[in-house]
Amino acid sequence: MTSPHAAPTLRDAFHQPRAVWAIAFAATVSFMGIGLVDPILPAISAELHATEAQSMLLFTSYLLITAIAMFFTSWFASRVGVKRTLLIGLALVVVFAALAATAGSVGTIIGLRGGWGLGNALFISTALAAIVGATTGPSGGAIILYESALGIGMAIGPLLGGLLGSISWRAPFAGTAVLMAVGAIAILALLRREERPAPVSPLAALRALRHPALRTLALTAIFYNVAFFTLLAYSPFPLEAAAAAAGASWARWASAGCSSAGAWPSRSPRCSWRPRSPAGWAWCRRCWACSPCSRC
């Protein structure tokens, strides 16, 4: 029997009910949507006669709406329930991604990406709680699975966007809509409806920022994400590479980041996670040396 204070193991992570795997699959696709458009920005700019700044607004509208909506997703989930929140979020992503695949102007895609961001916020901010609630074992194993879904999605998103973008810039949007629809059907079929959560104030997330440690972490995350997405959004233009090649470059970089920041179970009961990153940093340096970004 596993001690409640023992660190989670890989067996805990992979020995999960089907409902947990359904949520993890949908989470992977959801995180894929963040970097999916990166390799196809030059194609969108060329075919829709948009400037580079207009094309990069596909990131801005998506992330801005996601960030604002996340302040209120816990309140929304407490009103309608976790499962319904997940399904509403997935439905919004499916609808707006499918519409983006048929759009005829960059302005329309920018607006649709904002709606996509709203659905993404409803889903990913609730998915971790849903995974922990659906697991039958230690919650640490479910958290490992969620973090794995995050890393895989961030790494595969640009690669899939590049591969589908080599066919057409519309293909990544259509592919995301199909995959998210599959995830929604799986969650609908496998995840049981939970009891109604305790009421949460609409301002609960903002009030949490009163805590100095959480406020410092939030500010650090802001600076990190500004730097990360500035590089992610602009890099396809100076690279001047085909969509598939640009996507592969970003997939290597994202996978290196996941490796370098990876956390492995520790034997200390007081500290469940201990970062072990030398191998990740070696992989990161290797990926950077092989990447066209190193020659920009």
C-alpha positions in Angstrom: 0.0 0.0 0.0 1.4 3.4 -1.0 2.0 5.8 1.9 0.1 9.1 1.6 3.4 10.9 1.9 5.3 8.9 -0.6 6.3 10.5 -3.8 4.3 9.6 -6.9 5.7 7.0 -9.3 5.4 6.5 -13.0 3.2 3.5 -12.2 0.8 5.9 -10.4 0.8 8.1 -13.4 0.0 5.5 -16.0 -2.3 3.3 -13.9 -5.4 5.5 -14.3 -9.1 5.0 -15.2 -10.2 5.7 -18.8 -11.8 9.0 -17.8 -8.4 10.3 -16.7 -6.8 9.3 -20.0 -9.7 11.0 -21.9 -9.0 14.3 -20.1 -5.3 13.9 -20.6 -5.8 13.4 -24.4 -8.0 16.4 -24.6 -5.4 18.4 -22.5 -2.7 17.4 -24.9 -4.6 18.7 -27.9 -5.6 21.8 -26.0 -1.9 22.7 -25.4 -1.1 21.8 -29.0 -3.3 24.7 -30.0 -1.0 27.2 -28.4 1.9 26.7 -30.8 -0.1 25.2 -33.7 -0.3 28.4 -35.7 3.4 29.4 -35.3 4.8 27.6 -38.5 1.9 28.8 -40.7 2.1 32.5 -39.8 4.2 33.4 -42.9 1.7 31.5 -45.2 -1.3 33.3 -43.6 0.5 36.6 -44.0 1.3 35.9 -47.7 -2.1 34.4 -48.8 -4.3 36.8 -46.8 -2.1 39.9 -47.6 -1.6 40.6 -43.9 1.4 42.3 -42.3 3.6 40.5 -39.9 2.1 42.4 -36.9 -1.4 41.4 -38.0 -0.4 37.8 -38.3 1.2 37.8 -34.8 -2.1 39.0 -33.4 -3.3 35.4 -33.8 -1.2 34.8 -30.7 -2.2 38.0 -28.9 -6.0 37.6 -29.2 -5.8 33.9 -28.2 -3.6 34.4 -25.1 -5.2 37.7 -24.0 -8.7 36.2 -23.8 -7.3 33.1 -22.2 -5.6 35.1 -19.5 -8.6 37.3 -18.7 -11.0 34.4 -18.7 -8.9 32.3 -16.4 -9.6 34.7 -13.5 -13.3 33.6 -13.6 -13.2 30.0 -14.7 -13.3 28.7 -11.1 -16.4 30.7 -10.4 -18.0 29.4 -13.7 -17.1 25.8 -12.9 -18.7 26.2 -9.4 -21.9 27.3 -11.0 -22.3 24.7 -13.9 -20.0 21.8 -12.7 -16.6 20.5 -13.7 -17.8 18.2 -16.5 -20.0 20.8 -18.1 -17.2 23.3 -18.0 -14.9 20.9 -19.7 -17.4 20.2 -22.4 -18.3 23.8 -23.0 -14.7 24.7 -23.3 -14.0 21.9 -25.8 -17.1 22.8 -27.8 -16.0 26.4 -28.1 -12.5 25.2 -29.3 -14.1 22.9 -31.9 -16.4 25.6 -33.2 -13.9 28.4 -33.4 -11.1 26.2 -34.8 -13.4 24.9 -37.5 -14.5 28.4 -38.4 -10.9 29.6 -38.6 -10.3 26.9 -41.2 -12.9 28.5 -43.4 -12.0 32.2 -42.7 -11.2 34.5 -45.6 -9.4 37.3 -43.8 -6.7 37.6 -41.1 -9.1 39.9 -39.0 -11.7 37.1 -38.9 -9.1 34.6 -37.8 -7.9 37.0 -35.1 -11.4 37.3 -33.7 -12.0 33.5 -33.9 -8.7 32.9 -32.1 -10.1 35.0 -29.3 -13.1 32.7 -29.0 -10.8 29.7 -29.2 -8.8 31.2 -26.3 -12.0 31.4 -24.2 -12.7 27.7 -24.7 -9.1 26.9 -24.0 -9.3 28.8 -20.7 -12.5 27.0 -19.6 -10.9 23.6 -20.4 -7.3 23.8 -19.2 -8.0 25.6 -15.9 -10.6 22.9 -15.0 -8.8 19.9 -16.5 -6.3 19.4 -13.6 -9.1 19.4 -11.0 -11.1 17.0 -13.1 -8.1 14.6 -13.5 -7.4 14.7 -9.8 -11.1 14.1 -9.1 -11.4 11.2 -11.5 -8.3 9.3 -10.4 -8.6 6.2 -8.2 -5.0 6.3 -6.9 -2.7 9.0 -5.5 -3.4 12.4 -6.9 0.4 12.9 -7.6 0.2 10.3 -10.3 -2.7 12.1 -12.0 -0.7 15.4 -11.8 2.3 13.7 -13.5 0.0 12.7 -16.3 -1.4 16.2 -16.6 2.1 17.8 -16.7 3.1 15.2 -19.3 0.1 16.2 -21.5 1.1 19.8 -21.2 4.7 19.1 -22.3 3.7 16.8 -25.1 1.1 19.2 -26.4 3.5 22.1 -26.3 6.2 20.1 -28.2 3.9 18.5 -30.8 1.8 21.6 -31.5 4.3 23.4 -33.7 5.4 20.1 -35.4 1.8 19.2 -36.3 1.1 22.7 -37.4 4.1 22.6 -39.7 3.3 19.2 -41.2 -0.4 20.1 -41.8 0.6 23.6 -42.8 2.7 22.2 -45.7 -0.6 21.1 -47.2 -2.5 24.3 -46.4 -2.6 26.9 -43.7 -6.2 25.9 -43.1 -5.3 22.3 -42.3 -4.0 22.8 -38.8 -7.2 24.6 -37.7 -9.3 21.8 -39.2 -7.1 19.1 -37.6 -7.4 20.7 -34.2 -11.2 20.8 -34.5 -11.4 17.1 -35.3 -9.0 16.1 -32.5 -10.8 18.2 -29.9 -14.2 16.8 -31.0 -12.8 13.3 -30.3 -11.6 14.4 -26.9 -15.1 15.9 -26.1 -16.8 12.7 -27.1 -14.5 10.7 -24.9 -15.0 12.9 -21.9 -18.8 12.9 -22.5 -18.8 9.1 -22.5 -16.3 8.3 -19.8 -16.3 11.1 -17.2 -19.0 10.8 -14.6 -20.9 13.9 -13.5 -19.7 15.0 -10.1 -21.5 16.6 -7.2 -22.0 20.3 -7.5 -18.8 22.1 -6.3 -18.9 24.6 -3.4 -19.7 28.1 -4.5 -16.7 30.3 -5.5 -16.6 34.0 -5.6 -16.1 35.6 -9.1 -13.2 37.5 -7.5 -11.6 34.5 -5.8 -8.6 34.4 -8.2 -7.9 38.1 -7.8 -8.1 37.9 -4.0 -5.6 35.1 -4.1 -3.0 37.6 -5.3 -2.9 39.1 -1.8 -0.5 36.3 -0.9 3.1 37.6 -1.6 4.4 34.3 -2.8 1.6 33.7 -5.2 1.9 37.3 -6.5 5.6 36.9 -7.0 5.1 33.7 -8.9 2.4 35.3 -11.1 4.7 38.2 -12.0 7.5 35.9 -12.8 5.2 33.9 -15.1 4.1 37.1 -16.9 7.7 38.0 -17.7 8.5 34.5 -18.8 5.5 34.2 -21.0 6.0 37.6 -22.6 9.6 36.6 -23.6 8.6 33.1 -24.7 5.7 34.1 -26.9 7.5 37.1 -28.4 10.1 34.7 -29.7 7.6 32.1 -30.7 5.4 34.5 -32.6 8.1 36.4 -34.5 10.6 33.6 -35.2 8.9 32.1 -38.3 9.4 35.3 -40.3 13.3 35.6 -40.1 13.7 31.8 -40.3 12.3 31.9 -43.9 11.8 28.1 -43.7 9.1 25.9 -44.9 6.2 25.3 -42.5 7.3 21.7 -41.7 10.9 22.7 -41.0 9.9 25.6 -38.8 7.5 23.4 -36.9 10.2 20.8 -36.4 12.6 23.4 -35.0 10.1 24.6 -32.5 9.1 21.0 -31.5 12.8 20.3 -30.7 13.0 23.5 -28.6 9.8 22.8 -26.7 10.8 19.2 -26.0 14.2 20.5 -24.7 12.4 22.9 -22.4 10.2 20.2 -21.1 13.3 18.0 -20.4 15.3 20.8 -18.7 12.4 21.8 -16.5 11.2 18.2 -15.9 10.6 17.1 -12.3 11.2 13.6 -11.1 9.9 11.9 -8.0 12.1 12.4 -5.0 12.5 10.1 -2.0 12.0 13.0 0.4 8.5 13.0 1.9 8.8 16.7 2.7 9.6 17.6 -0.9 7.7 15.5 -3.4 9.6 16.9 -6.5 13.2 17.5 -7.2 14.3 18.9 -10.5 17.0 17.0 -12.3 17.9 19.0 -15.4 21.5 18.4 -16.6 20.4 15.9 -19.2 17.6 18.3 -20.3 20.1 21.1 -20.6 22.4 19.0 -22.7 19.5 18.1 -25.0 18.5 21.8 -25.1 22.0 22.8 -26.3 22.0 20.1 -28.9 18.6 21.1 -30.2 19.6 24.7 -30.3 22.8 23.9 -32.3 20.7 22.0 -34.8 18.0 24.6 -35.0 17.9 27.3 -37.7 17.3 29.8 -34.9 21.0 29.4 -33.9 22.0 30.9 -37.2 19.6 33.9 -37.1 
